[in-house]
């Protein structure tokens, strides 16, 4: 991908601010109902639809809120990509397990956000994590307005999914 040339005088500050759109998109981080060990994939290739205003667009991830209905609150890495490439053969396995070539998948990565144990708040029968002021600039594929994410358990222990819908994410995105 070539570097875009910035034209500082194309839009006034007011015009630039007016064309930006803040959106909050909710996705279920679908997983298998099983025990997911440390450094294993909880969810992969989850589509975040309309993360970009146009095909190949640019956005800024502002915030992430995770809901863990199991109430474990695991430390996780959320890996963002502009393609839906698999990073493992199945949830519950390690990155690269049963995948011949990860180079293509990694080439499409646009960043990651780490949620640590201290980010979680106990909500009685669930846990809620909030990460704000992220400011992660991401770009879409030339033929898509979607962003994709993978979630990896980094808790040092097991996360037990009792249903395929136990973890959900709200992602605040500023679209350009």
C-alpha positions as CSV (number, residue, x, y, z in Angstrom):
1,X,0.0,0.0,0.0
2,X,1.4,3.4,-1.0
3,X,1.6,6.2,1.5
4,X,-1.2,8.7,1.0
5,X,-0.2,12.3,0.3
6,X,-1.8,14.7,2.7
7,X,-3.3,17.8,1.4
8,X,-3.5,20.1,4.4
9,X,-5.6,22.7,2.6
10,X,-8.2,20.4,1.0
11,X,-10.6,20.9,3.9
12,X,-10.9,23.6,6.5
13,X,-10.7,22.5,10.2
14,X,-14.5,22.9,10.4
15,X,-15.1,20.9,7.2
16,X,-12.8,18.2,8.5
17,X,-14.6,17.9,11.8
18,X,-18.1,18.0,10.2
19,X,-17.3,15.0,7.9
20,X,-16.2,12.7,10.7
21,X,-18.7,10.3,12.1
22,X,-18.6,8.6,15.5
23,X,-20.2,5.2,15.5
24,X,-20.5,2.5,18.2
25,X,-20.7,-1.0,16.7
26,X,-21.6,-4.1,18.7
27,X,-20.4,-7.6,17.8
28,X,-20.7,-11.0,19.4
29,X,-17.2,-12.5,19.7
30,X,-18.5,-15.9,18.7
31,X,-16.6,-18.8,20.1
32,X,-17.0,-22.5,20.8
33,X,-18.7,-23.5,24.1
34,X,-15.5,-25.0,25.5
35,X,-12.6,-24.3,27.8
36,X,-10.1,-22.0,26.1
37,X,-6.6,-22.2,27.5
38,X,-4.0,-19.5,27.9
39,X,-2.6,-18.2,24.6
40,X,-5.5,-19.9,22.7
41,X,-7.9,-18.2,20.3
42,X,-11.2,-17.2,21.9
43,X,-12.7,-15.8,18.6
44,X,-11.4,-15.3,15.1
45,X,-12.3,-13.4,12.0
46,X,-15.2,-11.6,13.6
47,X,-16.6,-9.0,11.2
48,X,-17.0,-5.4,12.4
49,X,-19.3,-4.2,9.7
50,X,-19.3,-0.5,8.5
51,X,-16.1,0.3,10.4
52,X,-15.2,2.5,7.4
53,X,-17.3,5.1,5.6
54,X,-16.0,3.9,2.2
55,X,-14.2,0.9,0.8
56,X,-10.5,1.2,1.7
57,X,-11.4,4.0,4.1
58,X,-9.6,5.1,7.3
59,X,-11.0,5.1,10.8
60,X,-9.8,5.7,14.4
61,X,-10.6,3.2,17.1
62,X,-11.5,5.3,20.1
63,X,-12.8,2.9,22.7
64,X,-13.6,-0.8,23.4
65,X,-16.1,-2.2,25.9
66,X,-16.0,-6.0,26.5
67,X,-18.8,-7.9,28.3
68,X,-17.8,-11.3,29.7
69,X,-21.0,-13.1,30.6
70,X,-19.0,-15.9,32.2
71,X,-17.7,-13.3,34.7
72,X,-14.1,-14.4,34.5
73,X,-12.7,-11.2,33.0
74,X,-9.6,-12.7,31.2
75,X,-6.7,-10.6,30.0
76,X,-7.0,-10.7,26.2
77,X,-5.4,-9.4,23.1
78,X,-7.8,-8.0,20.4
79,X,-6.0,-8.2,17.0
80,X,-7.4,-6.1,14.2
81,X,-7.2,-7.0,10.5
82,X,-8.6,-5.6,7.3
83,X,-9.2,-9.2,6.0
84,X,-11.0,-12.2,7.4
85,X,-8.0,-14.5,7.3
86,X,-7.9,-17.4,9.7
87,X,-5.2,-17.4,12.4
88,X,-5.9,-20.9,13.6
89,X,-7.9,-23.9,12.4
90,X,-10.5,-23.5,15.2
91,X,-11.2,-21.5,18.3
92,X,-9.5,-23.0,21.4
93,X,-6.3,-23.6,19.5
94,X,-3.1,-21.6,19.4
95,X,-2.4,-19.0,16.7
96,X,-0.9,-20.8,13.7
97,X,-2.1,-24.2,14.9
98,X,-3.1,-26.2,11.7
99,X,-2.6,-23.2,9.5
100,X,0.1,-23.6,6.8
101,X,1.0,-19.9,6.2
102,X,0.3,-17.0,8.5
103,X,2.2,-14.5,6.5
104,X,-0.8,-13.3,4.6
105,X,-2.9,-13.0,7.7
106,X,-0.2,-11.0,9.5
107,X,0.3,-8.8,6.5
108,X,-3.4,-7.7,6.9
109,X,-3.1,-6.8,10.6
110,X,-3.7,-3.2,11.4
111,X,-3.1,-3.1,15.2
112,X,-4.0,-4.6,18.5
113,X,-5.5,-3.6,21.8
114,X,-4.6,-5.4,25.1
115,X,-7.3,-5.8,27.8
116,X,-5.6,-6.6,31.2
117,X,-7.2,-8.1,34.4
118,X,-7.3,-4.6,36.0
119,X,-9.6,-3.3,33.1
120,X,-12.4,-5.5,34.3
121,X,-15.2,-4.5,36.7
122,X,-17.3,-7.0,38.5
123,X,-21.0,-6.7,37.6
124,X,-22.3,-9.5,39.8
125,X,-23.0,-12.2,37.1
126,X,-20.8,-10.7,34.4
127,X,-17.7,-8.6,34.0
128,X,-17.2,-5.4,32.0
129,X,-14.0,-4.0,30.7
130,X,-13.5,-0.6,29.2
131,X,-10.5,0.7,27.3
132,X,-10.8,4.4,26.3
133,X,-8.7,6.9,24.5
134,X,-7.2,4.2,22.3
135,X,-6.5,6.4,19.2
136,X,-5.6,3.4,16.9
137,X,-5.7,4.5,13.3
138,X,-6.8,1.6,11.0
139,X,-7.4,1.3,7.2
140,X,-9.8,-0.9,5.3
141,X,-9.2,-3.2,2.4
142,X,-9.8,-1.6,-1.0
143,X,-13.0,-3.6,-1.6
144,X,-14.5,-3.5,1.9
145,X,-16.0,-1.2,4.7
146,X,-15.5,-4.0,7.3
147,X,-12.8,-4.4,9.9
148,X,-12.1,-7.9,11.5
149,X,-10.9,-8.9,14.9
150,X,-9.4,-12.0,16.6
151,X,-9.4,-12.4,20.4
152,X,-6.7,-14.3,22.2
153,X,-6.7,-15.4,25.8
154,X,-3.7,-14.0,27.6
155,X,-4.9,-14.6,31.2
156,X,-2.4,-17.2,32.3
157,X,-5.3,-19.6,32.8
158,X,-8.5,-21.0,31.2
159,X,-11.5,-19.1,30.1
160,X,-14.6,-21.3,30.0
161,X,-17.2,-20.4,27.4
162,X,-20.6,-21.9,28.4
163,X,-22.2,-20.6,25.2
164,X,-21.1,-19.4,21.8
165,X,-22.3,-15.9,22.7
166,X,-20.5,-15.3,26.1
167,X,-18.3,-12.4,25.0
168,X,-19.5,-9.3,23.3
169,X,-17.7,-6.1,22.2
170,X,-18.8,-2.5,21.6
171,X,-16.2,-0.6,19.6
172,X,-16.3,3.2,19.3
173,X,-15.0,4.2,15.9
174,X,-14.4,7.7,14.5
175,X,-14.8,7.4,10.7
176,X,-13.1,9.8,8.3
